[in-house]
Amino acid sequence: MDLTQLIQKAQEAKEKAYVPYSGFHVGAALLCKDGTIFTGCNIENSAYGPTNCAERTAIFKAVSEGYREFKAIAIISDSKELTSPCGVCRQVMAEFCEPDFEVIMLSCDGRYGSATLEELLPYAFSLKEEKLATAPELS
């Protein structure tokens, strides 16, 4: 994976964000296992509920084009803090990505860190049997 290219694509997507309410631009670049990259930006709505995050935009674009195998996602925003996916995005990732899916979180000043999906959402709700956690025995 060319991390530089993935970061550049996320930055380009961030510039396309539609954020008239928050003014908070977010861009994401999703890397498929075959090397294809899908981008997404956050798209706000005055009703708030229909607002869509950059990560989900990228994932939904990929899924709508028939892609189902993903390797990593890079996420960047206007923040000087690392841009972490929200809970809803983490759950969408759990639907379509493996536990070792890499989430690359970037700051606007060039810093980055990464975590696996499993680290970000250790007990993801999933119908995939191998992802279901077993509750410990109560004494």
C-alpha positions as a printed Julia matrix, in Angstrom:
139×3 Matrix{Float64}:
   0.0     0.0    0.0
   1.24    3.47  -0.86
   0.35    5.39   2.3
   1.26    8.72   0.68
  -1.24    8.17  -2.14
  -3.99    7.12   0.26
  -3.42   10.21   2.41
  -3.43   12.47  -0.66
  -6.75   10.99  -1.82
  -8.27   11.56   1.63
  -7.07   15.18   1.6
  -8.57   15.72  -1.87
 -11.89   14.24  -0.71
 -11.91   16.54   2.35
 -11.96   19.56   0.04
 -15.26   18.35  -1.46
 -17.08   18.15   1.89
 -20.51   19.78   2.09
 -20.52   21.26   5.6
 -22.59   24.46   5.73
 -23.64   23.81   9.35
 -20.52   22.62  11.16
 -17.81   23.9    8.83
 -15.9    20.72   9.78
 -14.43   19.11   6.63
 -13.66   15.38   6.66
 -12.24   13.23   3.87
 -11.66    9.5    3.65
  -9.89    7.19   1.22
 -10.79    3.49   1.3
  -8.25    0.99  -0.03
  -9.7    -2.2   -1.49
  -7.67   -5.41  -1.4
  -7.22   -5.21  -5.18
  -5.68   -1.71  -4.91
  -8.76    0.27  -5.97
  -9.34    3.42  -3.91
 -12.75    4.93  -3.18
 -13.01    8.36  -1.59
 -15.7    10.05   0.43
 -16.42   13.3    2.21
 -18.91   14.25   4.88
 -22.21   15.56   3.57
 -24.4    17.48   6.0
 -28.13   18.08   5.98
 -30.19   20.64   7.88
 -32.19   17.81   9.48
 -28.89   16.35  10.86
 -30.08   12.72  10.78
 -29.52   12.36   7.02
 -25.94   13.65   7.38
 -23.37   11.13   6.16
 -19.79   10.79   7.35
 -16.84   10.63   4.96
 -15.99    7.06   5.93
 -19.49    5.77   5.23
 -19.62    7.7    1.96
 -16.45    5.92   0.77
 -17.62    2.5    1.96
 -21.09    2.88   0.45
 -19.61    3.99  -2.87
 -17.39    0.91  -2.93
 -20.15   -1.49  -1.92
 -22.51    0.02  -4.51
 -19.89   -0.75  -7.16
 -19.63   -4.4   -6.07
 -16.5    -4.21  -3.9
 -16.54   -6.19  -0.66
 -12.88   -6.72   0.29
 -11.15   -3.83   2.02
  -7.66   -3.37   3.4
  -7.48    0.11   4.99
  -9.02    3.55   5.25
  -7.36    6.94   5.79
  -9.38    9.67   7.5
  -8.45   13.36   7.75
 -10.25   16.48   8.94
  -9.62   20.11   9.84
  -8.61   19.08  13.36
  -5.12   19.14  14.84
  -6.14   15.95  16.65
  -6.14   12.56  14.94
  -9.46   12.01  13.16
 -11.1     8.89  14.53
 -14.25    7.34  13.03
 -17.5     7.82  14.93
 -19.35    4.86  16.43
 -21.75    4.54  13.5
 -18.85    4.42  11.05
 -17.09    1.82  13.18
 -20.2    -0.34  13.07
 -20.48    0.04   9.28
 -16.82   -0.97   9.01
 -17.59   -4.04  11.13
 -20.29   -4.99   8.62
 -17.93   -4.94   5.64
 -14.37   -5.27   6.97
 -12.3    -7.86   8.77
 -11.09   -7.28  12.35
  -7.53   -6.56  11.08
  -8.78   -3.76   8.75
  -6.41   -0.82   9.24
  -7.82    2.59  10.18
  -5.31    5.38   9.54
  -6.23    8.51  11.48
  -4.67   11.8   10.39
  -4.44   15.32  11.78
  -4.5    18.42   9.61
  -0.87   19.12  10.51
   0.47   15.84   9.11
   0.56   13.57  12.16
  -1.01   10.14  11.91
  -1.64    6.97  13.84
  -3.39    3.72  13.06
  -5.43    1.04  14.75
  -7.18   -2.1   13.62
 -10.95   -2.18  13.49
 -10.9    -4.75  16.27
  -8.95   -2.31  18.47
 -11.47    0.45  17.75
 -14.56   -1.75  18.16
 -13.59   -4.86  20.15
 -17.09   -6.32  20.59
 -18.64   -5.34  17.28
 -22.22   -6.38  16.69
 -22.1    -8.81  13.8
 -23.87  -11.8   12.36
 -20.48  -13.24  11.44
 -20.02  -16.01  13.97
 -16.26  -15.53  14.42
 -16.81  -11.92  15.5
 -19.35  -12.67  18.23
 -17.92  -12.39  21.72
 -18.72  -14.99  24.35
 -19.82  -13.65  27.71
 -17.76  -14.84  30.68
 -19.35  -17.25  33.14
 -20.91  -15.56  36.15
 -20.08  -16.95  39.56
